[in-house]
């Protein structure tokens, strides 16, 4: 998947959940990002790194899906997104 710097990228997370064993890291998260730059802030252990890992396709979801410009990240495997 190639991301064009000339066209805004749309990221959608739909009902995403990530669990480590019985511990809930993210549960039923839905989010739409259309901005060029965003930041994630929060306490230690609040799921920021897990969120970035699911956006990059490095973390499997227990439920839900992640779409970048309408393409499901999990379907692309672990190929990095190119700019």
mmCIF file of the N, C-alpha and C atoms, coordinates in Angstrom:
data_MODEL
# 
_entry.id   MODEL 
# 
loop_
_atom_site.group_PDB 
_atom_site.id 
_atom_site.type_symbol 
_atom_site.label_atom_id 
_atom_site.label_alt_id 
_atom_site.label_comp_id 
_atom_site.label_asym_id 
_atom_site.label_entity_id 
_atom_site.label_seq_id 
_atom_site.pdbx_PDB_ins_code 
_atom_site.Cartn_x 
_atom_site.Cartn_y 
_atom_site.Cartn_z 
_atom_site.occupancy 
_atom_site.B_iso_or_equiv 
_atom_site.pdbx_formal_charge 
_atom_site.auth_seq_id 
_atom_site.auth_comp_id 
_atom_site.auth_asym_id 
_atom_site.auth_atom_id 
_atom_site.pdbx_PDB_model_num 
ATOM 1   N N  . UNK A 1 1  ? 0.854   -1.164  0.000  1.00 0.00 ? 1  UNK A N  1 
ATOM 2   C CA . UNK A 1 1  ? 0.000   0.000   0.000  1.00 0.00 ? 1  UNK A CA 1 
ATOM 3   C C  . UNK A 1 1  ? 0.896   1.223   0.000  1.00 0.00 ? 1  UNK A C  1 
ATOM 4   N N  . UNK A 1 2  ? 0.584   2.159   -0.829 1.00 0.00 ? 2  UNK A N  1 
ATOM 5   C CA . UNK A 1 2  ? 1.383   3.369   -0.909 1.00 0.00 ? 2  UNK A CA 1 
ATOM 6   C C  . UNK A 1 2  ? 0.531   4.559   -0.475 1.00 0.00 ? 2  UNK A C  1 
ATOM 7   N N  . UNK A 1 3  ? 1.120   5.424   0.330  1.00 0.00 ? 3  UNK A N  1 
ATOM 8   C CA . UNK A 1 3  ? 0.429   6.616   0.817  1.00 0.00 ? 3  UNK A CA 1 
ATOM 9   C C  . UNK A 1 3  ? 0.984   7.813   0.067  1.00 0.00 ? 3  UNK A C  1 
ATOM 10  N N  . UNK A 1 4  ? 0.100   8.610   -0.500 1.00 0.00 ? 4  UNK A N  1 
ATOM 11  C CA . UNK A 1 4  ? 0.517   9.775   -1.267 1.00 0.00 ? 4  UNK A CA 1 
ATOM 12  C C  . UNK A 1 4  ? 0.589   11.002  -0.362 1.00 0.00 ? 4  UNK A C  1 
ATOM 13  N N  . UNK A 1 5  ? 1.699   11.744  -0.401 1.00 0.00 ? 5  UNK A N  1 
ATOM 14  C CA . UNK A 1 5  ? 1.780   12.959  0.407  1.00 0.00 ? 5  UNK A CA 1 
ATOM 15  C C  . UNK A 1 5  ? 0.861   14.066  -0.116 1.00 0.00 ? 5  UNK A C  1 
ATOM 16  N N  . UNK A 1 6  ? 0.381   13.925  -1.359 1.00 0.00 ? 6  UNK A N  1 
ATOM 17  C CA . UNK A 1 6  ? -0.488  14.944  -1.948 1.00 0.00 ? 6  UNK A CA 1 
ATOM 18  C C  . UNK A 1 6  ? -1.950  14.760  -1.567 1.00 0.00 ? 6  UNK A C  1 
ATOM 19  N N  . UNK A 1 7  ? -2.316  13.593  -1.120 1.00 0.00 ? 7  UNK A N  1 
ATOM 20  C CA . UNK A 1 7  ? -3.707  13.282  -0.797 1.00 0.00 ? 7  UNK A CA 1 
ATOM 21  C C  . UNK A 1 7  ? -3.816  12.970  0.695  1.00 0.00 ? 7  UNK A C  1 
ATOM 22  N N  . UNK A 1 8  ? -4.768  13.585  1.400  1.00 0.00 ? 8  UNK A N  1 
ATOM 23  C CA . UNK A 1 8  ? -4.932  13.274  2.819  1.00 0.00 ? 8  UNK A CA 1 
ATOM 24  C C  . UNK A 1 8  ? -5.257  11.785  3.016  1.00 0.00 ? 8  UNK A C  1 
ATOM 25  N N  . UNK A 1 9  ? -4.654  11.194  4.015  1.00 0.00 ? 9  UNK A N  1 
ATOM 26  C CA . UNK A 1 9  ? -4.886  9.795   4.335  1.00 0.00 ? 9  UNK A CA 1 
ATOM 27  C C  . UNK A 1 9  ? -6.008  9.704   5.351  1.00 0.00 ? 9  UNK A C  1 
ATOM 28  N N  . UNK A 1 10 ? -6.919  8.751   5.148  1.00 0.00 ? 10 UNK A N  1 
ATOM 29  C CA . UNK A 1 10 ? -8.002  8.529   6.101  1.00 0.00 ? 10 UNK A CA 1 
ATOM 30  C C  . UNK A 1 10 ? -7.761  7.212   6.813  1.00 0.00 ? 10 UNK A C  1 
ATOM 31  N N  . UNK A 1 11 ? -7.754  7.270   8.135  1.00 0.00 ? 11 UNK A N  1 
ATOM 32  C CA . UNK A 1 11 ? -7.559  6.085   8.968  1.00 0.00 ? 11 UNK A CA 1 
ATOM 33  C C  . UNK A 1 11 ? -8.836  5.853   9.754  1.00 0.00 ? 11 UNK A C  1 
ATOM 34  N N  . UNK A 1 12 ? -9.331  4.615   9.710  1.00 0.00 ? 12 UNK A N  1 
ATOM 35  C CA . UNK A 1 12 ? -10.520 4.252   10.476 1.00 0.00 ? 12 UNK A CA 1 
ATOM 36  C C  . UNK A 1 12 ? -10.229 3.018   11.299 1.00 0.00 ? 12 UNK A C  1 
ATOM 37  N N  . UNK A 1 13 ? -10.601 3.071   12.557 1.00 0.00 ? 13 UNK A N  1 
ATOM 38  C CA . UNK A 1 13 ? -10.545 1.913   13.437 1.00 0.00 ? 13 UNK A CA 1 
ATOM 39  C C  . UNK A 1 13 ? -11.988 1.607   13.805 1.00 0.00 ? 13 UNK A C  1 
ATOM 40  N N  . UNK A 1 14 ? -12.407 0.371   13.581 1.00 0.00 ? 14 UNK A N  1 
ATOM 41  C CA . UNK A 1 14 ? -13.801 -0.022  13.791 1.00 0.00 ? 14 UNK A CA 1 
ATOM 42  C C  . UNK A 1 14 ? -13.894 -1.126  14.837 1.00 0.00 ? 14 UNK A C  1 
ATOM 43  N N  . UNK A 1 15 ? -14.411 -0.790  16.000 1.00 0.00 ? 15 UNK A N  1 
ATOM 44  C CA . UNK A 1 15 ? -14.674 -1.756  17.079 1.00 0.00 ? 15 UNK A CA 1 
ATOM 45  C C  . UNK A 1 15 ? -13.466 -2.643  17.386 1.00 0.00 ? 15 UNK A C  1 
ATOM 46  N N  . UNK A 1 16 ? -12.288 -2.048  17.472 1.00 0.00 ? 16 UNK A N  1 
ATOM 47  C CA . UNK A 1 16 ? -11.057 -2.813  17.688 1.00 0.00 ? 16 UNK A CA 1 
ATOM 48  C C  . UNK A 1 16 ? -10.873 -3.163  19.164 1.00 0.00 ? 16 UNK A C  1 
ATOM 49  N N  . UNK A 1 17 ? -10.463 -4.403  19.396 1.00 0.00 ? 17 UNK A N  1 
ATOM 50  C CA . UNK A 1 17 ? -10.138 -4.864  20.748 1.00 0.00 ? 17 UNK A CA 1 
ATOM 51  C C  . UNK A 1 17 ? -8.836  -5.646  20.713 1.00 0.00 ? 17 UNK A C  1 
ATOM 52  N N  . UNK A 1 18 ? -8.010  -5.417  21.732 1.00 0.00 ? 18 UNK A N  1 
ATOM 53  C CA . UNK A 1 18 ? -6.755  -6.142  21.888 1.00 0.00 ? 18 UNK A CA 1 
ATOM 54  C C  . UNK A 1 18 ? -6.677  -6.614  23.336 1.00 0.00 ? 18 UNK A C  1 
ATOM 55  N N  . UNK A 1 19 ? -6.412  -7.898  23.510 1.00 0.00 ? 19 UNK A N  1 
ATOM 56  C CA . UNK A 1 19 ? -6.267  -8.491  24.834 1.00 0.00 ? 19 UNK A CA 1 
ATOM 57  C C  . UNK A 1 19 ? -4.927  -9.201  24.909 1.00 0.00 ? 19 UNK A C  1 
ATOM 58  N N  . UNK A 1 20 ? -4.271  -9.112  26.053 1.00 0.00 ? 20 UNK A N  1 
ATOM 59  C CA . UNK A 1 20 ? -3.096  -9.928  26.353 1.00 0.00 ? 20 UNK A CA 1 
ATOM 60  C C  . UNK A 1 20 ? -3.541  -10.876 27.455 1.00 0.00 ? 20 UNK A C  1 
ATOM 61  N N  . UNK A 1 21 ? -3.786  -12.121 27.087 1.00 0.00 ? 21 UNK A N  1 
ATOM 62  C CA . UNK A 1 21 ? -4.367  -13.060 28.056 1.00 0.00 ? 21 UNK A CA 1 
ATOM 63  C C  . UNK A 1 21 ? -5.759  -12.568 28.420 1.00 0.00 ? 21 UNK A C  1 
ATOM 64  N N  . UNK A 1 22 ? -6.003  -12.361 29.694 1.00 0.00 ? 22 UNK A N  1 
ATOM 65  C CA . UNK A 1 22 ? -7.311  -11.850 30.136 1.00 0.00 ? 22 UNK A CA 1 
ATOM 66  C C  . UNK A 1 22 ? -7.303  -10.335 30.315 1.00 0.00 ? 22 UNK A C  1 
ATOM 67  N N  . UNK A 1 23 ? -6.117  -9.725  30.160 1.00 0.00 ? 23 UNK A N  1 
ATOM 68  C CA . UNK A 1 23 ? -6.005  -8.277  30.353 1.00 0.00 ? 23 UNK A CA 1 
ATOM 69  C C  . UNK A 1 23 ? -6.471  -7.529  29.101 1.00 0.00 ? 23 UNK A C  1 
ATOM 70  N N  . UNK A 1 24 ? -7.406  -6.599  29.273 1.00 0.00 ? 24 UNK A N  1 
ATOM 71  C CA . UNK A 1 24 ? -7.906  -5.770  28.173 1.00 0.00 ? 24 UNK A CA 1 
ATOM 72  C C  . UNK A 1 24 ? -6.985  -4.576  27.998 1.00 0.00 ? 24 UNK A C  1 
ATOM 73  N N  . UNK A 1 25 ? -6.417  -4.458  26.814 1.00 0.00 ? 25 UNK A N  1 
ATOM 74  C CA . UNK A 1 25 ? -5.556  -3.313  26.524 1.00 0.00 ? 25 UNK A CA 1 
ATOM 75  C C  . UNK A 1 25 ? -6.381  -2.238  25.825 1.00 0.00 ? 25 UNK A C  1 
ATOM 76  N N  . UNK A 1 26 ? -7.070  -2.602  24.762 1.00 0.00 ? 26 UNK A N  1 
ATOM 77  C CA . UNK A 1 26 ? -8.031  -1.736  24.073 1.00 0.00 ? 26 UNK A CA 1 
ATOM 78  C C  . UNK A 1 26 ? -9.297  -2.550  23.890 1.00 0.00 ? 26 UNK A C  1 
ATOM 79  N N  . UNK A 1 27 ? -10.432 -1.936  24.140 1.00 0.00 ? 27 UNK A N  1 
ATOM 80  C CA . UNK A 1 27 ? -11.687 -2.661  23.985 1.00 0.00 ? 27 UNK A CA 1 
ATOM 81  C C  . UNK A 1 27 ? -12.716 -1.813  23.248 1.00 0.00 ? 27 UNK A C  1 
ATOM 82  N N  . UNK A 1 28 ? -13.198 -2.361  22.139 1.00 0.00 ? 28 UNK A N  1 
ATOM 83  C CA . UNK A 1 28 ? -14.269 -1.748  21.356 1.00 0.00 ? 28 UNK A CA 1 
ATOM 84  C C  . UNK A 1 28 ? -13.951 -0.299  20.966 1.00 0.00 ? 28 UNK A C  1 
ATOM 85  N N  . UNK A 1 29 ? -12.734 -0.079  20.483 1.00 0.00 ? 29 UNK A N  1 
ATOM 86  C CA . UNK A 1 29 ? -12.287 1.258   20.096 1.00 0.00 ? 29 UNK A CA 1 
ATOM 87  C C  . UNK A 1 29 ? -12.702 1.551   18.661 1.00 0.00 ? 29 UNK A C  1 
ATOM 88  N N  . UNK A 1 30 ? -13.387 2.654   18.457 1.00 0.00 ? 30 UNK A N  1 
ATOM 89  C CA . UNK A 1 30 ? -13.730 3.136   17.117 1.00 0.00 ? 30 UNK A CA 1 
ATOM 90  C C  . UNK A 1 30 ? -13.220 4.565   16.997 1.00 0.00 ? 30 UNK A C  1 
ATOM 91  N N  . UNK A 1 31 ? -12.575 4.844   15.864 1.00 0.00 ? 31 UNK A N  1 
ATOM 92  C CA . UNK A 1 31 ? -11.901 6.122   15.707 1.00 0.00 ? 31 UNK A CA 1 
ATOM 93  C C  . UNK A 1 31 ? -11.748 6.408   14.224 1.00 0.00 ? 31 UNK A C  1 
ATOM 94  N N  . UNK A 1 32 ? -11.913 7.662   13.836 1.00 0.00 ? 32 UNK A N  1 
ATOM 95  C CA . UNK A 1 32 ? -11.697 8.076   12.458 1.00 0.00 ? 32 UNK A CA 1 
ATOM 96  C C  . UNK A 1 32 ? -10.736 9.257   12.475 1.00 0.00 ? 32 UNK A C  1 
ATOM 97  N N  . UNK A 1 33 ? -9.646  9.144   11.717 1.00 0.00 ? 33 UNK A N  1 
ATOM 98  C CA . UNK A 1 33 ? -8.629  10.197  11.681 1.00 0.00 ? 33 UNK A CA 1 
ATOM 99  C C  . UNK A 1 33 ? -8.501  10.682  10.241 1.00 0.00 ? 33 UNK A C  1 
ATOM 100 N N  . UNK A 1 34 ? -8.709  11.978  10.051 1.00 0.00 ? 34 UNK A N  1 
ATOM 101 C CA . UNK A 1 34 ? -8.583  12.564  8.723  1.00 0.00 ? 34 UNK A CA 1 
ATOM 102 C C  . UNK A 1 34 ? -7.576  13.709  8.710  1.00 0.00 ? 34 UNK A C  1 
ATOM 103 N N  . UNK A 1 35 ? -6.991  13.994  9.859  1.00 0.00 ? 35 UNK A N  1 
ATOM 104 C CA . UNK A 1 35 ? -6.025  15.084  9.976  1.00 0.00 ? 35 UNK A CA 1 
ATOM 105 C C  . UNK A 1 35 ? -4.652  14.638  9.479  1.00 0.00 ? 35 UNK A C  1 
ATOM 106 N N  . UNK A 1 36 ? -3.846  15.593  9.089  1.00 0.00 ? 36 UNK A N  1 
ATOM 107 C CA . UNK A 1 36 ? -2.509  15.281  8.605  1.00 0.00 ? 36 UNK A CA 1 
ATOM 108 C C  . UNK A 1 36 ? -1.596  14.833  9.744  1.00 0.00 ? 36 UNK A C  1 
ATOM 109 N N  . UNK A 1 37 ? -1.756  15.438  10.923 1.00 0.00 ? 37 UNK A N  1 
ATOM 110 C CA . UNK A 1 37 ? -0.952  15.082  12.088 1.00 0.00 ? 37 UNK A CA 1 
ATOM 111 C C  . UNK A 1 37 ? -1.852  14.944  13.303 1.00 0.00 ? 37 UNK A C  1 
ATOM 112 N N  . UNK A 1 38 ? -1.578  13.927  14.089 1.00 0.00 ? 38 UNK A N  1 
ATOM 113 C CA . UNK A 1 38 ? -2.297  13.735  15.347 1.00 0.00 ? 38 UNK A CA 1 
ATOM 114 C C  . UNK A 1 38 ? -1.298  13.302  16.407 1.00 0.00 ? 38 UNK A C  1 
ATOM 115 N N  . UNK A 1 39 ? -1.680  13.436  17.648 1.00 0.00 ? 39 UNK A N  1 
ATOM 116 C CA . UNK A 1 39 ? -0.850  12.989  18.764 1.00 0.00 ? 39 UNK A CA 1 
ATOM 117 C C  . UNK A 1 39 ? -1.704  12.188  19.726 1.00 0.00 ? 39 UNK A C  1 
ATOM 118 N N  . UNK A 1 40 ? -1.096  11.235  20.377 1.00 0.00 ? 40 UNK A N  1 
ATOM 119 C CA . UNK A 1 40 ? -1.783  10.422  21.384 1.00 0.00 ? 40 UNK A CA 1 
ATOM 120 C C  . UNK A 1 40 ? -1.076  10.636  22.709 1.00 0.00 ? 40 UNK A C  1 
ATOM 121 N N  . UNK A 1 41 ? -1.827  11.065  23.700 1.00 0.00 ? 41 UNK A N  1 
ATOM 122 C CA . UNK A 1 41 ? -1.262  11.258  25.026 1.00 0.00 ? 41 UNK A CA 1 
ATOM 123 C C  . UNK A 1 41 ? -2.072  10.433  26.013 1.00 0.00 ? 41 UNK A C  1 
ATOM 124 N N  . UNK A 1 42 ? -1.431  10.038  27.082 1.00 0.00 ? 42 UNK A N  1 
ATOM 125 C CA . UNK A 1 42 ? -2.122  9.271   28.116 1.00 0.00 ? 42 UNK A CA 1 
ATOM 126 C C  . UNK A 1 42 ? -1.124  8.730   29.122 1.00 0.00 ? 42 UNK A C  1 
ATOM 127 N N  . UNK A 1 43 ? -1.651  8.141   30.153 1.00 0.00 ? 43 UNK A N  1 
ATOM 128 C CA . UNK A 1 43 ? -0.829  7.586   31.213 1.00 0.00 ? 43 UNK A CA 1 
ATOM 129 C C  . UNK A 1 43 ? -0.066  6.358   30.742 1.00 0.00 ? 43 UNK A C  1 
ATOM 130 N N  . UNK A 1 44 ? 0.945   6.000   31.491 1.00 0.00 ? 44 UNK A N  1 
ATOM 131 C CA . UNK A 1 44 ? 1.675   4.762   31.220 1.00 0.00 ? 44 UNK A CA 1 
ATOM 132 C C  . UNK A 1 44 ? 0.696   3.590   31.245 1.00 0.00 ? 44 UNK A C  1 
ATOM 133 N N  . UNK A 1 45 ? 0.820   2.709   30.266 1.00 0.00 ? 45 UNK A N  1 
ATOM 134 C CA . UNK A 1 45 ? -0.025  1.528   30.230 1.00 0.00 ? 45 UNK A CA 1 
ATOM 135 C C  . UNK A 1 45 ? -1.430  1.762   29.727 1.00 0.00 ? 45 UNK A C  1 
ATOM 136 N N  . UNK A 1 46 ? -1.687  2.928   29.133 1.00 0.00 ? 46 UNK A N  1 
ATOM 137 C CA . UNK A 1 46 ? -3.054  3.232   28.691 1.00 0.00 ? 46 UNK A CA 1 
ATOM 138 C C  . UNK A 1 46 ? -3.365  2.734   27.279 1.00 0.00 ? 46 UNK A C  1 
ATOM 139 N N  . UNK A 1 47 ? -2.359  2.170   26.563 1.00 0.00 ? 47 UNK A N  1 
ATOM 140 C CA . UNK A 1 47 ? -2.619  1.594   25.248 1.00 0.00 ? 47 UNK A CA 1 
ATOM 141 C C  . UNK A 1 47 ? -2.105  2.391   24.065 1.00 0.00 ? 47 UNK A C  1 
ATOM 142 N N  . UNK A 1 48 ? -1.321  3.430   24.314 1.00 0.00 ? 48 UNK A N  1 
ATOM 143 C CA . UNK A 1 48 ? -0.816  4.265   23.206 1.00 0.00 ? 48 UNK A CA 1 
ATOM 144 C C  . UNK A 1 48 ? 0.049   3.457   22.240 1.00 0.00 ? 48 UNK A C  1 
ATOM 145 N N  . UNK A 1 49 ? 0.992   2.712   22.758 1.00 0.00 ? 49 UNK A N  1 
ATOM 146 C CA . UNK A 1 49 ? 1.875   1.923   21.896 1.00 0.00 ? 49 UNK A CA 1 
ATOM 147 C C  . UNK A 1 49 ? 1.090   0.829   21.184 1.00 0.00 ? 49 UNK A C  1 
ATOM 148 N N  . UNK A 1 50 ? 0.165   0.205   21.874 1.00 0.00 ? 50 UNK A N  1 
ATOM 149 C CA . UNK A 1 50 ? -0.672  -0.816  21.234 1.00 0.00 ? 50 UNK A CA 1 
ATOM 150 C C  . UNK A 1 50 ? -1.476  -0.207  20.099 1.00 0.00 ? 50 UNK A C  1 
ATOM 151 N N  . UNK A 1 51 ? -2.007  0.979   20.285 1.00 0.00 ? 51 UNK A N  1 
ATOM 152 C CA . UNK A 1 51 ? -2.747  1.663   19.232 1.00 0.00 ? 51 UNK A CA 1 
ATOM 153 C C  . UNK A 1 51 ? -1.862  1.900   18.015 1.00 0.00 ? 51 UNK A C  1 
ATOM 154 N N  . UNK A 1 52 ? -0.658  2.385   18.224 1.00 0.00 ? 52 UNK A N  1 
ATOM 155 C CA . UNK A 1 52 ? 0.259   2.624   17.103 1.00 0.00 ? 52 UNK A CA 1 
ATOM 156 C C  . UNK A 1 52 ? 0.658   1.316   16.426 1.00 0.00 ? 52 UNK A C  1 
ATOM 157 N N  . UNK A 1 53 ? 0.813   0.248   17.203 1.00 0.00 ? 53 UNK A N  1 
ATOM 158 C CA . UNK A 1 53 ? 1.155   -1.056  16.622 1.00 0.00 ? 53 UNK A CA 1 
ATOM 159 C C  . UNK A 1 53 ? 0.014   -1.607  15.757 1.00 0.00 ? 53 UNK A C  1 
ATOM 160 N N  . UNK A 1 54 ? -1.240  -1.387  16.167 1.00 0.00 ? 54 UNK A N  1 
ATOM 161 C CA . UNK A 1 54 ? -2.344  -1.880  15.321 1.00 0.00 ? 54 UNK A CA 1 
ATOM 162 C C  . UNK A 1 54 ? -2.458  -1.037  14.055 1.00 0.00 ? 54 UNK A C  1 
ATOM 163 N N  . UNK A 1 55 ? -2.166  0.264   14.145 1.00 0.00 ? 55 UNK A N  1 
ATOM 164 C CA . UNK A 1 55 ? -2.188  1.109   12.954 1.00 0.00 ? 55 UNK A CA 1 
ATOM 165 C C  . UNK A 1 55 ? -1.121  0.681   11.949 1.00 0.00 ? 55 UNK A C  1 
ATOM 166 N N  . UNK A 1 56 ? 0.016   0.229   12.454 1.00 0.00 ? 56 UNK A N  1 
ATOM 167 C CA . UNK A 1 56 ? 1.114   -0.200  11.582 1.00 0.00 ? 56 UNK A CA 1 
ATOM 168 C C  . UNK A 1 56 ? 0.949   -1.643  11.112 1.00 0.00 ? 56 UNK A C  1 
ATOM 169 N N  . UNK A 1 57 ? -0.063  -2.347  11.627 1.00 0.00 ? 57 UNK A N  1 
ATOM 170 C CA . UNK A 1 57 ? -0.269  -3.741  11.240 1.00 0.00 ? 57 UNK A CA 1 
ATOM 171 C C  . UNK A 1 57 ? 0.655   -4.703  11.955 1.00 0.00 ? 57 UNK A C  1 
ATOM 172 N N  . UNK A 1 58 ? 1.276   -4.262  13.044 1.00 0.00 ? 58 UNK A N  1 
ATOM 173 C CA . UNK A 1 58 ? 2.200   -5.106  13.798 1.00 0.00 ? 58 UNK A CA 1 
ATOM 174 C C  . UNK A 1 58 ? 1.532   -5.853  14.948 1.00 0.00 ? 58 UNK A C  1 
ATOM 175 N N  . UNK A 1 59 ? 0.318   -5.460  15.295 1.00 0.00 ? 59 UNK A N  1 
ATOM 176 C CA . UNK A 1 59 ? -0.410  -6.068  16.406 1.00 0.00 ? 59 UNK A CA 1 
ATOM 177 C C  . UNK A 1 59 ? -1.712  -6.653  15.886 1.00 0.00 ? 59 UNK A C  1 
ATOM 178 N N  . UNK A 1 60 ? -1.951  -7.917  16.166 1.00 0.00 ? 60 UNK A N  1 
ATOM 179 C CA . UNK A 1 60 ? -3.213  -8.536  15.758 1.00 0.00 ? 60 UNK A CA 1 
ATOM 180 C C  . UNK A 1 60 ? -4.339  -8.052  16.653 1.00 0.00 ? 60 UNK A C  1 
ATOM 181 N N  . UNK A 1 61 ? -5.500  -7.912  16.057 1.00 0.00 ? 61 UNK A N  1 
ATOM 182 C CA . UNK A 1 61 ? -6.692  -7.540  16.811 1.00 0.00 ? 61 UNK A CA 1 
ATOM 183 C C  . UNK A 1 61 ? -7.440  -8.799  17.226 1.00 0.00 ? 61 UNK A C  1 
ATOM 184 N N  . UNK A 1 62 ? -8.056  -8.753  18.406 1.00 0.00 ? 62 UNK A N  1 
ATOM 185 C CA . UNK A 1 62 ? -8.950  -9.831  18.792 1.00 0.00 ? 62 UNK A CA 1 
ATOM 186 C C  . UNK A 1 62 ? -10.299 -9.645  18.110 1.00 0.00 ? 62 UNK A C  1 
ATOM 187 N N  . UNK A 1 63 ? -10.698 -8.403  17.925 1.00 0.00 ? 63 UNK A N  1 
ATOM 188 C CA . UNK A 1 63 ? -11.955 -8.047  17.251 1.00 0.00 ? 63 UNK A CA 1 
ATOM 189 C C  . UNK A 1 63 ? -11.738 -6.753  16.498 1.00 0.00 ? 63 UNK A C  1 
ATOM 190 N N  . UNK A 1 64 ? -12.587 -6.514  15.489 1.00 0.00 ? 64 UNK A N  1 
ATOM 191 C CA . UNK A 1 64 ? -12.576 -5.247  14.773 1.00 0.00 ? 64 UNK A CA 1 
ATOM 192 C C  . UNK A 1 64 ? -11.632 -5.242  13.589 1.00 0.00 ? 64 UNK A C  1 
ATOM 193 N N  . UNK A 1 65 ? -11.461 -4.034  13.031 1.00 0.00 ? 65 UNK A N  1 
ATOM 194 C CA . UNK A 1 65 ? -10.578 -3.882  11.880 1.00 0.00 ? 65 UNK A CA 1 
ATOM 195 C C  . UNK A 1 65 ? -10.026 -2.469  11.818 1.00 0.00 ? 65 UNK A C  1 
ATOM 196 N N  . UNK A 1 66 ? -8.924  -2.336  11.073 1.00 0.00 ? 66 UNK A N  1 
ATOM 197 C CA . UNK A 1 66 ? -8.277  -1.050  10.849 1.00 0.00 ? 66 UNK A CA 1 
ATOM 198 C C  . UNK A 1 66 ? -8.213  -0.840  9.345  1.00 0.00 ? 66 UNK A C  1 
ATOM 199 N N  . UNK A 1 67 ? -8.688  0.309   8.884  1.00 0.00 ? 67 UNK A N  1 
ATOM 200 C CA . UNK A 1 67 ? -8.673  0.649   7.462  1.00 0.00 ? 67 UNK A CA 1 
ATOM 201 C C  . UNK A 1 67 ? -7.827  1.897   7.248  1.00 0.00 ? 67 UNK A C  1 
ATOM 202 N N  . UNK A 1 68 ? -6.964  1.835   6.247  1.00 0.00 ? 68 UNK A N  1 
ATOM 203 C CA . UNK A 1 68 ? -6.218  3.014   5.824  1.00 0.00 ? 68 UNK A CA 1 
ATOM 204 C C  . UNK A 1 68 ? -6.582  3.245   4.371  1.00 0.00 ? 68 UNK A C  1 
ATOM 205 N N  . UNK A 1 69 ? -7.217  4.379   4.119  1.00 0.00 ? 69 UNK A N  1 
ATOM 206 C CA . UNK A 1 69 ? -7.753  4.699   2.790  1.00 0.00 ? 69 UNK A CA 1 
ATOM 207 C C  . UNK A 1 69 ? -8.608  3.557   2.248  1.00 0.00 ? 69 UNK A C  1 
ATOM 208 N N  . UNK A 1 70 ? -9.414  2.961   3.124  1.00 0.00 ? 70 UNK A N  1 
ATOM 209 C CA . UNK A 1 70 ? -10.358 1.923   2.723  1.00 0.00 ? 70 UNK A CA 1 
ATOM 210 C C  . UNK A 1 70 ? -9.786  0.523   2.603  1.00 0.00 ? 70 UNK A C  1 
ATOM 211 N N  . UNK A 1 71 ? -8.474  0.373   2.819  1.00 0.00 ? 71 UNK A N  1 
ATOM 212 C CA . UNK A 1 71 ? -7.847  -0.946  2.733  1.00 0.00 ? 71 UNK A CA 1 
ATOM 213 C C  . UNK A 1 71 ? -7.588  -1.460  4.135  1.00 0.00 ? 71 UNK A C  1 
ATOM 214 N N  . UNK A 1 72 ? -8.008  -2.685  4.399  1.00 0.00 ? 72 UNK A N  1 
ATOM 215 C CA . UNK A 1 72 ? -7.831  -3.259  5.722  1.00 0.00 ? 72 UNK A CA 1 
ATOM 216 C C  . UNK A 1 72 ? -6.354  -3.589  5.959  1.00 0.00 ? 72 UNK A C  1 
ATOM 217 N N  . UNK A 1 73 ? -5.803  -3.075  7.045  1.00 0.00 ? 73 UNK A N  1 
ATOM 218 C CA . UNK A 1 73 ? -4.385  -3.233  7.350  1.00 0.00 ? 73 UNK A CA 1 
ATOM 219 C C  . UNK A 1 73 ? -4.033  -4.704  7.540  1.00 0.00 ? 73 UNK A C  1 
ATOM 220 N N  . UNK A 1 74 ? -4.860  -5.458  8.223  1.00 0.00 ? 74 UNK A N  1 
ATOM 221 C CA . UNK A 1 74 ? -4.566  -6.872  8.492  1.00 0.00 ? 74 UNK A CA 1 
ATOM 222 C C  . UNK A 1 74 ? -4.456  -7.681  7.204  1.00 0.00 ? 74 UNK A C  1 
ATOM 223 N N  . UNK A 1 75 ? -5.168  -7.303  6.164  1.00 0.00 ? 75 UNK A N  1 
ATOM 224 C CA . UNK A 1 75 ? -5.144  -8.028  4.901  1.00 0.00 ? 75 UNK A CA 1 
ATOM 225 C C  . UNK A 1 75 ? -3.832  -7.809  4.149  1.00 0.00 ? 75 UNK A C  1 
ATOM 226 N N  . UNK A 1 76 ? -3.113  -6.732  4.490  1.00 0.00 ? 76 UNK A N  1 
ATOM 227 C CA . UNK A 1 76 ? -1.865  -6.413  3.814  1.00 0.00 ? 76 UNK A CA 1 
ATOM 228 C C  . UNK A 1 76 ? -0.680  -7.137  4.431  1.00 0.00 ? 76 UNK A C  1 
ATOM 229 N N  . UNK A 1 77 ? -0.891  -7.833  5.533  1.00 0.00 ? 77 UNK A N  1 
ATOM 230 C CA . UNK A 1 77 ? 0.219   -8.523  6.175  1.00 0.00 ? 77 UNK A CA 1 
ATOM 231 C C  . UNK A 1 77 ? 1.113   -7.531  6.875  1.00 0.00 ? 77 UNK A C  1 
ATOM 232 N N  . UNK A 1 78 ? 2.382   -7.856  6.954  1.00 0.00 ? 78 UNK A N  1 
ATOM 233 C CA . UNK A 1 78 ? 3.306   -6.996  7.692  1.00 0.00 ? 78 UNK A CA 1 
ATOM 234 C C  . UNK A 1 78 ? 4.165   -6.149  6.784  1.00 0.00 ? 78 UNK A C  1 
ATOM 235 N N  . UNK A 1 79 ? 3.735   -5.954  5.556  1.00 0.00 ? 79 UNK A N  1 
ATOM 236 C CA . UNK A 1 79 ? 4.476   -5.057  4.654  1.00 0.00 ? 79 UNK A CA 1 
ATOM 237 C C  . UNK A 1 79 ? 4.317   -3.634  5.187  1.00 0.00 ? 79 UNK A C  1 
ATOM 238 N N  . UNK A 1 80 ? 5.394   -2.904  5.292  1.00 0.00 ? 80 UNK A N  1 
ATOM 239 C CA . UNK A 1 80 ? 5.276   -1.534  5.801  1.00 0.00 ? 80 UNK A CA 1 
ATOM 240 C C  . UNK A 1 80 ? 4.555   -0.621  4.823  1.00 0.00 ? 80 UNK A C  1 
ATOM 241 N N  . UNK A 1 81 ? 3.913   0.381   5.364  1.00 0.00 ? 81 UNK A N  1 
ATOM 242 C CA . UNK A 1 81 ? 3.282   1.396   4.523  1.00 0.00 ? 81 UNK A CA 1 
ATOM 243 C C  . UNK A 1 81 ? 4.387   2.292   4.004  1.00 0.00 ? 81 UNK A C  1 
ATOM 244 N N  . UNK A 1 82 ? 4.319   2.603   2.728  1.00 0.00 ? 82 UNK A N  1 
ATOM 245 C CA . UNK A 1 82 ? 5.354   3.457   2.132  1.00 0.00 ? 82 UNK A CA 1 
ATOM 246 C C  . UNK A 1 82 ? 4.792   4.824   1.844  1.00 0.00 ? 82 UNK A C  1 
ATOM 247 N N  . UNK A 1 83 ? 5.642   5.799   1.943  1.00 0.00 ? 83 UNK A N  1 
ATOM 248 C CA . UNK A 1 83 ? 5.261   7.174   1.639  1.00 0.00 ? 83 UNK A CA 1 
ATOM 249 C C  . UNK A 1 83 ? 5.903   7.549   0.337  1.00 0.00 ? 83 UNK A C  1 
# 
